[in-house]
């Protein structure tokens, strides 16, 4: 059972890294890309994936940590990070 869990974890991390690599490789004007912010975002993504898969914290706490980290590192503004939390669709699925 543990080998299967490790295999899924490694597969998930590889998929996340592949998607991130494809996203960062997309053509964009060079002056719009800040490598530091890109690496910070990728790091936050990897840490969030690890926290989701290992469930070190409850899943809602991990979900809240992502926009908090993005806004604390200055990648996006806090207003943009939490903008969709009041959306009616989000409220509908929260139940």
Buried (B, 14 or more C-beta within 10 A) or exposed (E): EEEEEEEEBEEBBEEBBEEBEEEBEEEEEEEEEEEEBBEBBBEBBBBBBBBBBEEEEEEEEBEBBBBEBBBEBEBBEEEEBBEEEEEEEEEEEEE
